[in-house]
């Protein structure tokens, strides 16, 4: 099956091409992609496995990886075209809209900040006509709940990246689950870092909030945090008040007694104390981790790890609103939409890696961590066409580095370097990179086909 679809798979997995029907691709390519996505023998689990197997171990072996996990919902507006008896489509979290829920685990190199691939991708939906929050839901075992995805994601990611020296799983407040804490007890290679959601009871009878408030009265240290601009926050340098301490949390009364009566974690609390812009809330993170936090330097490092969650938030934004717009797809079956969504996840991760290389001015990461050999060879040959006459319009980065490729792909996407170095328009974002990425895929395909035909012509050319 893989061999029969080798050419289509190569194009889809390396670039996510044909994800969006409004892109200017030939009609034959759209028809071919649609048939590929609808093929019942092609499953989204197969596609994500091929992606993980294609990640070179040398890119992460012996390194500390951050496993960033989170869940999003993908809502499809063309409900009328989706069959009501399609078991691979259903309700999302509002129990009204039709679509898919997606839980992704993105593996990030803790040192470079670059992603090495997906640890796990799980797609599902809720059955039509049945609420997931019905009576007795809280009494179900964790294995029968949707929240089991937090445990499965960490286990499968650690298994897929077995050559990593350490893996720290990082989740937001929804994963403040006692069963998840217990799952990491006794592990040395794998660690957990979650944002606390519940004011849990400690073994000494105190509540977690009360205990941390008492510690703040005894004196704390401060930490400067660079806050990027978001829809809810302005860009600023925040002064964070940091508190840290070991805490032993007790097992909730509703949990099965097969779990230990208490677990030892380390709490790191960061509260913004600098002046806050009007109509904004102060940053307040209460983090729980299995990493041993014995000093301020380690506590600060834990906060830095947690800030890497921007990867998963930007990933979901790129998928749905900035660039790929997967919710606009007009595929008519749940099976096809799952396959399309998986290829979109793969393409989005590549685009974010290109942007990360530019933002971090990363001159070390090679282009082959994201691009294929054909894509790199094409960019090398086509680079003169993308360069201008002035020094500022020349690619200033080392050839075959990822940032070198990002500069060229942005040029393919329509970006033009400006003369003033301080001009904010000199930078480029994911929308330009998305356009350039799709164009790179099309041009590389034509270029590779032309080279193949030329080579065949030279072989068959008579020798007089």
URGI-V424378 format. One record per backbone hydrogen bond with DSSP energy under -0.5 kcal/mol. NH is the residue of the N-H (numbers start at 1). CO is the residue of the C=O. Records with the same first field share a line. If there is no record, write none. Layout:
NH->CO, CO
//
This chain:
5->1
6->3
9->5
10->6
11->7
12->8
13->9
14->10
15->11
16->11, 12
17->11
19->16
21->19
23->20
25->23
29->26
30->26
31->27
32->28
33->29
34->30
35->31
36->32
37->33
38->34
39->35, 36
42->39
43->41
46->43
47->43
48->44
49->45
50->46
51->47
52->48
53->49
54->50
55->52
59->56
60->57
61->57
62->163
63->60
65->63, 166
66->108
67->65, 168
68->66, 106
69->67, 170
70->104
72->102
74->100
75->73
76->98
77->75, 327
79->77
81->78
82->78, 79
83->332
86->83
87->85
89->86
90->99
91->126
92->97
95->92
99->90
100->74
101->124
102->72
103->122
104->70, 102
105->120
106->68
107->117
108->66, 106
109->114
110->64, 108
113->109
116->107
117->107
119->105
120->105
122->103
124->101
126->91
130->127
134->131
137->134
139->136
140->137
144->141
145->142
148->145
149->146
150->147
151->147, 148
152->148
153->149
154->150
155->151
156->152
157->153
158->154
159->155
160->156
161->157
162->159
164->161
165->63
166->63
167->189
168->65
169->167, 191
170->67
171->193
175->172
176->173
177->175
181->177
182->178
183->179
184->180, 181
185->182
187->184
191->167
193->169
194->288
195->171
196->194, 286
200->198
202->206
203->248
205->202
208->200
211->207
212->208
213->209
214->210
215->211
216->212
217->213
218->214, 215
219->216
221->242
223->240
225->238
227->225, 236
228->226
230->233
236->227
238->225, 236
240->223, 238
241->271
242->221, 240
243->269
245->267
247->265
249->247, 263
250->201
251->261
255->252
259->256
263->249
265->247, 263
266->289
267->245
268->287
269->243
270->285
271->241
272->283
273->239
274->239
280->277
285->270
287->268, 285
288->194
289->266
290->192
291->192
293->291
294->292
299->295
300->296
301->297
302->298
303->299
304->300
305->301
306->302
307->303
308->304, 305
309->306
310->307
311->308
312->309
313->309
314->310
315->311
316->312
317->313
318->314
319->315
320->316
321->317
322->317
323->321
324->318, 322
325->318
326->319
328->325
329->326
337->333
338->334
339->335
340->336
341->337
342->338
343->339
344->340
345->341
346->342
347->343
348->344
349->345
350->346
351->347
352->348
353->349
354->350
355->351
356->352
357->353
358->354
359->355
360->356
361->358
362->357
363->361
367->400
369->366
370->367
371->367
376->372
377->373
378->374
379->375
380->376
381->377
382->378
383->379
385->382
386->382, 383
387->383, 384
388->393
393->390
394->391
396->394
401->398
402->365
403->362
405->401
406->402
407->403
408->404
409->405
410->406
411->407
412->408
413->409
414->411
415->410
423->420
426->423
427->424
433->429
434->430
435->431
436->432
437->433
438->434
439->435
440->436
441->437
442->438
443->439
444->440
445->441
446->442
447->443
448->444
449->445
450->446
451->447
452->448
453->449
454->450
455->451
456->452
457->453
458->454
459->455
460->456
461->457
464->462
//
